[in-house]
Amino acid sequence: MIKLRVFLITFIVISILSSCNNKQIFDTYQTVDDIWDKDEKINFTLPILDSTQTYNLFINVRNNNAYKYSNIFLISEMRFPNGKVVTDTLEYVMATPEGEWLGSGFSDLKENKLWYKENVGFKEKGNYTISLQHAMRKNGKVNGVSSLEGITDIGFRIENAQILKKD
């Protein structure tokens, strides 16, 4: 009887959690080794998406206490099926002015869901790819940080822009 109750409670919790996130289309991560080299690109091949819909795009960053900075600079490249490339330099805040990490998580590992693009339509048929690399520099230095520590995972998420947020 107790096993049945545990099973039912687990099933209900999983059902509730999965139903709260029906706007998610794609969500994947790639692990970063101990360091993220400045020349290392992290690539995501996106699924074929409905060309009549629009989507919100996010970059997910997981960091731990070894990360030494309060922000992160990223260079993104979106490659279209026809070969066109759109490059953006992005900056995101990772910590408060008091030094507390932003994002979610219970231990020293924090996860940040960062806006990348809003209401994007994928009109061309074929595969789109996203490439991300860090562009961190120390204040007053010309050369970039060659080996970035403290980033554990980089993810990419696509959500349906038409579904209203419930939370």
MDTraj code that builds the backbone (N, CA, C; nanometers):
import mdtraj as md
import numpy as np

residues = "MET ILE LYS LEU ARG VAL PHE LEU ILE THR PHE ILE VAL ILE SER ILE LEU SER SER CYS ASN ASN LYS GLN ILE PHE ASP THR TYR GLN THR VAL ASP ASP ILE TRP ASP LYS ASP GLU LYS ILE ASN PHE THR LEU PRO ILE LEU ASP SER THR GLN THR TYR ASN LEU PHE ILE ASN VAL ARG ASN ASN ASN ALA TYR LYS TYR SER ASN ILE PHE LEU ILE SER GLU MET ARG PHE PRO ASN GLY LYS VAL VAL THR ASP THR LEU GLU TYR VAL MET ALA THR PRO GLU GLY GLU TRP LEU GLY SER GLY PHE SER ASP LEU LYS GLU ASN LYS LEU TRP TYR LYS GLU ASN VAL GLY PHE LYS GLU LYS GLY ASN TYR THR ILE SER LEU GLN HIS ALA MET ARG LYS ASN GLY LYS VAL ASN GLY VAL SER SER LEU GLU GLY ILE THR ASP ILE GLY PHE ARG ILE GLU ASN ALA GLN ILE LEU LYS LYS ASP".split()
xyz = np.array([
    [0.0811, -0.1196, 0.0000],
    [0.0000, 0.0000, 0.0000],
    [0.0856, 0.1264, 0.0000],
    [0.1942, 0.1255, 0.0794],
    [0.2825, 0.2414, 0.0869],
    [0.3510, 0.2646, -0.0473],
    [0.3922, 0.1559, -0.1137],
    [0.4572, 0.1695, -0.2438],
    [0.3622, 0.2320, -0.3450],
    [0.2361, 0.1965, -0.3396],
    [0.1363, 0.2531, -0.4303],
    [0.1202, 0.4031, -0.4052],
    [0.1157, 0.4429, -0.2786],
    [0.1045, 0.5848, -0.2450],
    [0.2256, 0.6636, -0.2946],
    [0.3452, 0.6102, -0.2733],
    [0.4671, 0.6762, -0.3191],
    [0.4637, 0.6892, -0.4711],
    [0.4230, 0.5825, -0.5387],
    [0.4140, 0.5866, -0.6851],
    [0.3142, 0.6930, -0.7297],
    [0.1968, 0.6980, -0.6683],
    [0.0953, 0.7959, -0.7065],
    [0.1418, 0.9393, -0.6806],
    [0.2035, 0.9625, -0.5674],
    [0.2527, 1.0963, -0.5363],
    [0.3611, 1.1366, -0.6360],
    [0.4523, 1.0461, -0.6643],
    [0.5579, 1.0739, -0.7624],
    [0.4983, 1.1035, -0.8991],
    [0.4020, 1.0241, -0.9416],
    [0.3374, 1.0434, -1.0716],
    [0.2683, 1.1798, -1.0779],
    [0.1986, 1.2178, -0.9729],
    [0.1284, 1.3466, -0.9699],
    [0.2281, 1.4624, -0.9759],
    [0.3358, 1.4558, -0.8980],
    [0.4358, 1.5622, -0.8978],
    [0.4995, 1.5759, -1.0356],
    [0.5366, 1.4650, -1.0973],
    [0.5975, 1.4696, -1.2313],
    [0.4981, 1.5249, -1.3326],
    [0.3740, 1.4857, -1.3234],
    [0.2720, 1.5368, -1.4158],
    [0.2533, 1.6870, -1.4015],
    [0.2500, 1.7341, -1.2804],
    [0.2325, 1.8781, -1.2565],
    [0.3529, 1.9549, -1.3094],
    [0.4723, 1.9077, -1.2792],
    [0.5924, 1.9767, -1.3252],
    [0.6034, 1.9786, -1.4770],
    [0.5706, 1.8700, -1.5416],
    [0.5823, 1.8666, -1.6881],
    [0.4727, 1.9482, -1.7549],
    [0.3570, 1.9600, -1.6956],
    [0.2496, 2.0380, -1.7569],
    [0.2742, 2.1881, -1.7426],
    [0.3561, 2.2293, -1.6466],
    [0.3853, 2.3709, -1.6270],
    [0.4791, 2.4263, -1.7329],
    [0.5385, 2.3402, -1.8112],
    [0.6411, 2.3853, -1.9030],
    [0.6098, 2.3434, -2.0457],
    [0.4861, 2.3605, -2.0899],
    [0.4478, 2.3152, -2.2228],
    [0.4927, 2.4088, -2.3333],
    [0.5575, 2.5186, -2.3004],
    [0.6066, 2.6098, -2.4032],
    [0.7461, 2.5703, -2.4523],
    [0.8124, 2.4790, -2.3826],
    [0.9469, 2.4360, -2.4205],
    [0.9435, 2.3529, -2.5486],
    [1.0291, 2.3891, -2.6437],
    [1.0406, 2.3170, -2.7699],
    [1.1714, 2.2390, -2.7746],
    [1.2789, 2.2997, -2.7253],
    [1.4140, 2.2434, -2.7343],
    [1.4912, 2.2924, -2.6136],
    [1.5652, 2.2038, -2.5480],
    [1.6444, 2.2419, -2.4323],
    [1.7573, 2.1409, -2.4186],
    [1.8795, 2.1841, -2.4457],
    [1.9925, 2.0927, -2.4387],
    [2.1152, 2.1651, -2.3841],
    [2.2058, 2.0888, -2.3271],
    [2.3264, 2.1426, -2.2653],
    [2.4493, 2.0714, -2.3190],
    [2.5614, 2.1428, -2.3151],
    [2.6910, 2.0828, -2.3409],
    [2.7811, 2.1160, -2.2236],
    [2.8508, 2.0160, -2.1756],
    [2.9406, 2.0334, -2.0617],
    [3.0692, 2.0992, -2.1076],
    [3.1143, 2.1941, -2.0272],
    [3.2425, 2.2599, -2.0506],
    [3.3439, 2.1892, -1.9619],
    [3.4607, 2.1556, -2.0175],
    [3.5644, 2.0934, -1.9354],
    [3.6060, 2.1898, -1.8256],
    [3.7117, 2.1603, -1.7558],
    [3.7554, 2.2438, -1.6431],
    [3.7724, 2.3902, -1.6810],
    [3.8109, 2.4156, -1.8059],
    [3.8255, 2.5526, -1.8541],
    [3.7552, 2.5647, -1.9890],
    [3.7109, 2.6860, -2.0179],
    [3.6508, 2.7153, -2.1483],
    [3.7523, 2.8016, -2.2224],
    [3.8191, 2.7419, -2.3185],
    [3.9205, 2.8116, -2.3969],
    [3.8546, 2.9199, -2.4818],
    [3.9220, 3.0338, -2.4993],
    [3.8631, 3.1466, -2.5717],
    [3.8336, 3.1142, -2.7177],
    [3.9007, 3.0153, -2.7753],
    [3.8772, 2.9783, -2.9147],
    [3.7773, 2.8637, -2.9306],
    [3.7321, 2.8063, -2.8181],
    [3.6383, 2.6930, -2.8227],
    [3.4954, 2.7421, -2.8463],
    [3.4369, 2.6950, -2.9567],
    [3.2970, 2.7266, -2.9861],
    [3.2096, 2.6103, -2.9422],
    [3.0989, 2.6443, -2.8792],
    [3.0003, 2.5441, -2.8406],
    [2.8855, 2.5571, -2.9390],
    [2.8545, 2.4470, -3.0082],
    [2.7587, 2.4487, -3.1186],
    [2.6319, 2.3724, -3.0849],
    [2.5204, 2.4284, -3.1307],
    [2.3906, 2.3644, -3.1158],
    [2.3226, 2.3611, -3.2524],
    [2.2817, 2.2440, -3.2955],
    [2.2020, 2.2321, -3.4173],
    [2.0561, 2.2290, -3.3738],
    [1.9790, 2.3235, -3.4234],
    [1.8398, 2.3360, -3.3810],
    [1.7529, 2.2383, -3.4574],
    [1.6439, 2.1946, -3.3963],
    [1.5499, 2.1086, -3.4681],
    [1.4788, 2.1895, -3.5769],
    [1.4213, 2.1213, -3.6736],
    [1.3404, 2.1892, -3.7748],
    [1.2151, 2.2412, -3.7039],
    [1.1895, 2.3707, -3.7187],
    [1.0795, 2.4348, -3.6470],
    [0.9708, 2.4796, -3.7435],
    [0.8519, 2.4935, -3.6922],
    [0.7360, 2.5378, -3.7696],
    [0.7585, 2.6815, -3.8160],
    [0.7595, 2.7031, -3.9465],
    [0.7877, 2.8367, -4.0007],
    [0.6728, 2.9347, -3.9798],
    [0.5571, 2.8871, -3.9347],
    [0.4437, 2.9767, -3.9104],
    [0.4390, 3.0251, -3.7653],
    [0.5291, 2.9746, -3.6808],
    [0.5315, 3.0100, -3.5384],
    [0.6475, 3.1051, -3.5097],
    [0.6411, 3.1690, -3.3938],
    [0.7551, 3.2460, -3.3455],
    [0.8019, 3.1867, -3.2132],
    [0.9292, 3.2094, -3.1839],
    [0.9923, 3.1447, -3.0697],
    [1.0767, 3.2436, -2.9919],
    [1.0906, 3.2163, -2.8628],
    [1.1827, 3.2897, -2.7770],
    [1.3044, 3.2007, -2.7551],
    [1.4232, 3.2594, -2.7670],
    [1.5477, 3.1847, -2.7580],
    [1.6253, 3.2274, -2.6342],
    [1.6852, 3.1295, -2.5669],
    [1.7581, 3.1543, -2.4432],
    [1.8925, 3.0833, -2.4453],
    [1.9891, 3.1438, -2.3813],
    [2.1174, 3.0807, -2.3547],
    [2.1186, 3.0482, -2.2059],
    [2.1490, 2.9245, -2.1725],
    [2.1560, 2.8830, -2.0327],
    [2.3019, 2.8655, -1.9942],
    [2.3398, 2.9245, -1.8819],
    [2.4778, 2.9172, -1.8344],
    [2.4771, 2.8648, -1.6917],
    [2.5533, 2.7585, -1.6693],
    [2.5730, 2.7075, -1.5334],
    [2.7147, 2.7418, -1.4905],
    [2.7263, 2.8013, -1.3718],
    [2.8582, 2.8361, -1.3184],
    [2.8688, 2.7936, -1.1735],
    [2.9930, 2.7815, -1.1287],
    [3.0171, 2.7501, -0.9879],
    [3.1014, 2.8612, -0.9264],
    [3.1441, 2.8415, -0.8032],
    [3.2173, 2.9469, -0.7309],
    [3.3568, 2.9740, -0.7869],
    [3.4045, 2.8906, -0.8770],
    [3.5349, 2.9157, -0.9399],
    [3.5254, 3.0275, -1.0444],
    [3.4032, 3.0665, -1.0811],
    [3.3860, 3.1747, -1.1780],
    [3.4215, 3.3063, -1.1082],
    [3.5130, 3.3836, -1.1671],
    [3.5715, 3.5004, -1.0997],
    [3.5069, 3.6335, -1.1364],
    [3.4037, 3.6324, -1.2186],
    [3.3535, 3.7581, -1.2736],
    [3.2067, 3.7784, -1.2366],
    [3.1635, 3.9042, -1.2420],
    [3.0229, 3.9353, -1.2110],
    [2.9370, 3.9409, -1.3366],
    [2.9998, 3.9243, -1.4524],
    [2.9262, 3.9252, -1.5785],
    [2.9904, 3.8234, -1.6725],
    [2.9311, 3.8083, -1.7895],
    [2.9908, 3.7240, -1.8922],
    [2.9626, 3.7874, -2.0281],
    [3.0629, 3.7884, -2.1121],
    [3.0495, 3.8324, -2.2498],
    [3.0530, 3.7088, -2.3388],
    [2.9588, 3.7008, -2.4305],
    [2.9516, 3.5893, -2.5248],
    [2.9440, 3.6432, -2.6666],
    [3.0008, 3.5694, -2.7594],
    [2.9829, 3.5969, -2.9014],
    [2.8961, 3.4843, -2.9553],
    [2.7845, 3.5216, -3.0141],
    [2.6941, 3.4213, -3.0719],
    [2.6941, 3.4345, -3.2234],
    [2.6808, 3.3212, -3.2884],
    [2.6623, 3.3170, -3.4333],
    [2.5427, 3.2300, -3.4626],
    [2.4466, 3.2859, -3.5349],
    [2.3334, 3.2064, -3.5822],
    [2.3547, 3.1848, -3.7317],
    [2.3699, 3.0576, -3.7688],
    [2.3895, 3.0220, -3.9098],
    [2.2565, 2.9742, -3.9675],
    [2.2157, 3.0399, -4.0760],
    [2.0919, 3.0070, -4.1440],
    [2.1165, 2.8950, -4.2449],
    [2.0116, 2.8243, -4.2870],
    [2.0291, 2.7177, -4.3862],
    [2.0906, 2.7679, -4.5180],
    [2.0663, 2.8946, -4.5545],
    [2.1188, 2.9474, -4.6807],
    [2.2636, 2.9940, -4.6693],
    [2.3242, 2.9827, -4.5489],
    [2.4635, 3.0222, -4.5308],
    [2.4827, 3.1571, -4.4634],
    [2.3770, 3.2361, -4.4543],
    [2.3870, 3.3656, -4.3873],
    [2.4226, 3.3440, -4.2400],
    [2.5043, 3.4358, -4.1848],
    [2.5457, 3.4277, -4.0451],
    [2.5162, 3.5617, -3.9783],
    [2.4497, 3.5571, -3.8641],
    [2.4251, 3.6763, -3.7827],
    [2.5075, 3.6608, -3.6550],
    [2.5966, 3.7574, -3.6316],
    [2.6852, 3.7536, -3.5153],
    [2.6450, 3.8629, -3.4175],
    [2.6404, 3.8285, -3.2907],
    [2.6084, 3.9235, -3.1841],
    [2.7123, 3.9113, -3.0732],
    [2.7473, 4.0237, -3.0121],
    [2.8258, 4.0242, -2.8893],
    [2.7295, 4.0563, -2.7767],
    [2.7242, 3.9690, -2.6778],
    [2.6247, 3.9772, -2.5712],
    [2.6935, 3.9917, -2.4363],
    [2.6324, 4.0683, -2.3477],
    [2.6797, 4.0765, -2.2097],
    [2.5644, 4.0452, -2.1164],
    [2.5913, 3.9602, -2.0183],
    [2.4916, 3.9248, -1.9187],
    [2.5518, 3.9426, -1.7798],
    [2.4703, 3.9919, -1.6871],
    [2.5099, 4.0067, -1.5468],
    [2.4931, 3.8712, -1.4793],
    [2.5934, 3.8311, -1.4031],
    [2.5912, 3.6999, -1.3372],
    [2.5846, 3.7100, -1.1842],
    [2.6111, 3.8301, -1.1301],
    [2.6126, 3.8469, -0.9848],
    [2.5628, 3.9863, -0.9490],
    [2.5149, 4.0000, -0.8272],
    [2.4715, 4.1297, -0.7763],
    [2.5948, 4.2138, -0.7442],
    [2.5785, 4.3461, -0.7234],
    [2.6930, 4.4293, -0.6829],
    [2.7565, 4.3826, -0.5512],
    [2.6787, 4.3134, -0.4683],
    [2.7312, 4.2616, -0.3415],
    [2.8061, 4.1302, -0.3605],
    [2.8058, 4.0761, -0.4806],
    [2.8794, 3.9529, -0.5082],
    [2.7985, 3.8255, -0.4980],
    [2.6681, 3.8368, -0.4786],
    [2.5834, 3.7170, -0.4711],
    [2.5482, 3.6717, -0.6121],
    [2.5580, 3.5399, -0.6361],
    [2.5261, 3.4864, -0.7681],
    [2.3788, 3.5034, -0.7999],
    [2.3512, 3.5386, -0.9226],
    [2.2146, 3.5379, -0.9728],
    [2.1853, 3.3970, -1.0236],
    [2.0637, 3.3729, -1.0616],
    [2.0277, 3.2413, -1.1134],
    [1.9676, 3.1550, -1.0051],
    [1.9425, 3.0314, -1.0423],
    [1.8791, 2.9382, -0.9498],
    [1.9750, 2.8255, -0.9162],
    [1.9520, 2.7642, -0.8024],
    [2.0334, 2.6522, -0.7584],
    [2.0538, 2.6576, -0.6087],
    [2.0721, 2.5410, -0.5481],
    [2.0821, 2.5328, -0.4028],
    [2.2248, 2.5263, -0.3522],
    [2.3189, 2.4841, -0.4323],
    [2.4570, 2.4713, -0.3866],
    [2.5408, 2.5812, -0.4514],
    [2.6687, 2.5534, -0.4707],
    [2.7535, 2.6533, -0.5352],
    [2.7356, 2.6528, -0.6869],
    [2.6535, 2.5637, -0.7399],
    [2.6239, 2.5605, -0.8832],
    [2.4973, 2.6425, -0.9099],
    [2.5099, 2.7445, -0.9939],
    [2.3966, 2.8312, -1.0287],
    [2.3661, 2.8194, -1.1769],
    [2.2398, 2.8294, -1.2093],
    [2.1957, 2.8235, -1.3489],
    [2.1249, 2.9531, -1.3845],
    [2.1658, 3.0133, -1.4957],
    [2.1068, 3.1374, -1.5440],
    [2.0424, 3.1140, -1.6795],
    [1.9174, 3.1511, -1.6904],
    [1.8430, 3.1460, -1.8164],
    [1.8452, 3.2883, -1.8724],
    [1.9203, 3.3072, -1.9804],
    [1.9484, 3.4404, -2.0325],
    [1.8767, 3.4617, -2.1656],
    [1.8062, 3.5737, -2.1790],
    [1.7378, 3.6067, -2.3044],
    [1.8394, 3.6198, -2.4164],
    [1.8101, 3.5577, -2.5286],
    [1.8947, 3.5715, -2.6474],
    [1.8186, 3.6480, -2.7553],
    [1.7048, 3.5953, -2.7998],
    [1.6225, 3.6637, -2.9001],
    [1.4759, 3.6348, -2.8709],
    [1.3907, 3.7328, -2.9037],
    [1.2484, 3.7236, -2.8744],
    [1.1679, 3.7250, -3.0040],
    [1.0628, 3.6434, -3.0076],
    [0.9698, 3.6368, -3.1223],
    [1.0418, 3.6155, -3.2558],
    [1.1237, 3.5124, -3.2597],
    [1.2021, 3.4797, -3.3792],
    [1.1232, 3.3813, -3.4658],
    [1.1197, 3.4093, -3.5959],
    [1.0602, 3.3168, -3.6919],
    [1.1700, 3.2483, -3.7703],
    [1.1556, 3.1194, -3.7920],
    [1.2517, 3.0418, -3.8704],
    [1.1869, 3.0133, -4.0056],
    [1.2003, 3.1076, -4.0985],
    [1.1293, 3.1025, -4.2267],
    [1.1960, 3.0119, -4.3296],
    [1.3285, 2.9975, -4.3209],
    [1.3995, 2.9144, -4.4181],
    [1.3923, 2.7682, -4.3771],
    [1.3738, 2.6816, -4.4735],
    [1.3722, 2.5381, -4.4451],
    [1.5150, 2.4881, -4.4332],
    [1.5370, 2.4012, -4.3358],
    [1.6696, 2.3442, -4.3154],
    [1.7187, 2.3672, -4.1737],
    [1.8454, 2.3325, -4.1524],
    [1.9032, 2.3394, -4.0187],
    [1.9667, 2.4752, -3.9899],
    [1.9314, 2.5270, -3.8739],
    [1.9947, 2.6451, -3.8181],
    [2.0923, 2.5954, -3.7123],
    [2.2052, 2.6621, -3.6980],
    [2.2979, 2.6285, -3.5907],
    [2.3336, 2.7544, -3.5134],
    [2.3583, 2.7354, -3.3858],
    [2.4008, 2.8421, -3.2961],
    [2.5391, 2.8048, -3.2445],
    [2.6324, 2.8990, -3.2534],
    [2.7665, 2.8807, -3.1970],
    [2.7876, 2.9872, -3.0904],
    [2.8427, 2.9459, -2.9781],
    [2.8700, 3.0375, -2.8679],
    [3.0144, 3.0230, -2.8241],
    [3.0793, 3.1361, -2.7994],
    [3.2109, 3.1346, -2.7376],
    [3.2204, 3.2536, -2.6438],
    [3.3045, 3.2393, -2.5435],
    [3.3168, 3.3497, -2.4481],
    [3.4102, 3.4562, -2.5040],
    [3.3900, 3.5781, -2.4573],
    [3.4729, 3.6921, -2.4993],
    [3.5136, 3.7741, -2.3767],
    [3.5530, 3.7043, -2.2716],
    [3.5870, 3.7718, -2.1463],
    [3.7239, 3.8378, -2.1539],
    [3.7332, 3.9554, -2.0920],
    [3.8576, 4.0299, -2.0793],
    [3.8639, 4.0869, -1.9386],
    [3.9840, 4.0972, -1.8864],
    [4.0025, 4.1643, -1.7572],
    [4.0017, 4.3140, -1.7826],
    [3.9531, 4.3913, -1.6856],
    [3.9482, 4.5372, -1.6995],
    [4.0856, 4.5923, -1.7364],
    [4.0868, 4.6772, -1.8391],
    [4.2094, 4.7427, -1.8809],
    [4.3017, 4.6576, -1.9656],
    [4.2649, 4.5334, -1.9944],
    [4.3489, 4.4436, -2.0728],
    [4.2940, 4.4310, -2.2148],
    [4.3850, 4.4267, -2.3121],
    [4.3446, 4.4138, -2.4523],
    [4.3164, 4.2684, -2.4872],
    [4.4061, 4.1802, -2.4443],
    [4.3902, 4.0385, -2.4769],
    [4.2821, 3.9765, -2.3899],
    [4.2078, 3.8833, -2.4491],
    [4.1010, 3.8161, -2.3772],
    [4.1526, 3.7142, -2.2775],
    [4.0642, 3.6712, -2.1894],
    [4.0950, 3.5653, -2.0943],
    [4.1042, 3.4365, -2.1748],
    [4.2205, 3.3741, -2.1763],
    [4.2389, 3.2570, -2.2623],
    [4.1716, 3.1325, -2.2056],
    [4.1693, 3.1194, -2.0743],
    [4.1107, 3.0008, -2.0109],
    [4.0128, 3.0454, -1.9035],
    [3.8850, 3.0348, -1.9341],
    [3.7797, 3.0787, -1.8420],
    [3.7413, 2.9632, -1.7507],
    [3.7532, 2.9853, -1.6194],
    [3.7189, 2.8832, -1.5207],
    [3.5819, 2.9115, -1.4608],
    [3.5162, 2.8066, -1.4142],
    [3.3935, 2.8211, -1.3385],
    [3.2647, 2.8051, -1.4175],
    [3.2726, 2.7976, -1.5497],
    [3.1532, 2.7689, -1.6305],
    [3.1493, 2.6183, -1.6487],
    [3.0415, 2.5547, -1.6068],
    [3.0345, 2.4086, -1.6123],
    [2.9544, 2.3573, -1.7321],
    [2.8505, 2.4321, -1.7724],
    [2.7656, 2.3897, -1.8828],
    [2.7114, 2.5120, -1.9559],
    [2.6932, 2.4947, -2.0870],
    [2.6268, 2.5954, -2.1695],
    [2.5095, 2.5256, -2.2360],
    [2.3943, 2.5896, -2.2301],
    [2.2754, 2.5305, -2.2899],
    [2.2063, 2.6268, -2.3839],
    [2.1165, 2.5704, -2.4624],
    [2.0350, 2.6518, -2.5520],
    [1.8917, 2.6031, -2.5410],
    [1.7994, 2.6977, -2.5314],
    [1.6578, 2.6644, -2.5100],
    [1.5719, 2.7424, -2.6074],
    [1.4699, 2.6757, -2.6592],
    [1.3712, 2.7385, -2.7471],
    [1.2345, 2.7172, -2.6842],
    [1.1578, 2.8263, -2.6734],
    [1.0215, 2.8191, -2.6218],
    [0.9263, 2.8779, -2.7251],
    [0.8066, 2.8240, -2.7277],
    [0.7019, 2.8767, -2.8149],
    [0.6594, 3.0125, -2.7618],
    [0.6677, 3.1156, -2.8451],
    [0.6355, 3.2527, -2.8023],
    [0.4843, 3.2761, -2.7913],
    [0.4027, 3.1929, -2.8550],
    [0.2580, 3.2153, -2.8537],
    [0.1894, 3.1669, -2.7281],
    [0.2508, 3.0749, -2.6566],
    [0.1868, 3.0204, -2.5371],
    [0.2084, 3.1185, -2.4226],
    [0.0989, 3.1609, -2.3613],
    [0.1066, 3.2587, -2.2539],
    [0.1735, 3.1986, -2.1329],
    [0.2516, 3.2799, -2.0664],
    [0.3201, 3.2364, -1.9451],
    [0.2206, 3.2189, -1.8339],
    [0.2257, 3.1037, -1.7646],
    [0.1378, 3.0782, -1.6514],
    [0.2039, 3.1132, -1.5197],
    [0.3380, 3.1185, -1.5176],
    [0.4072, 3.1449, -1.3919],
    [0.4586, 3.2851, -1.3827],
])
top = md.Topology()
chain = top.add_chain()
for i, resn in enumerate(residues, 1):
    res = top.add_residue(resn, chain, resSeq=i)
    for name in ("N", "CA", "C"):
        top.add_atom(name, md.element.get_by_symbol(name[0]), res)
traj = md.Trajectory(xyz[None], top)
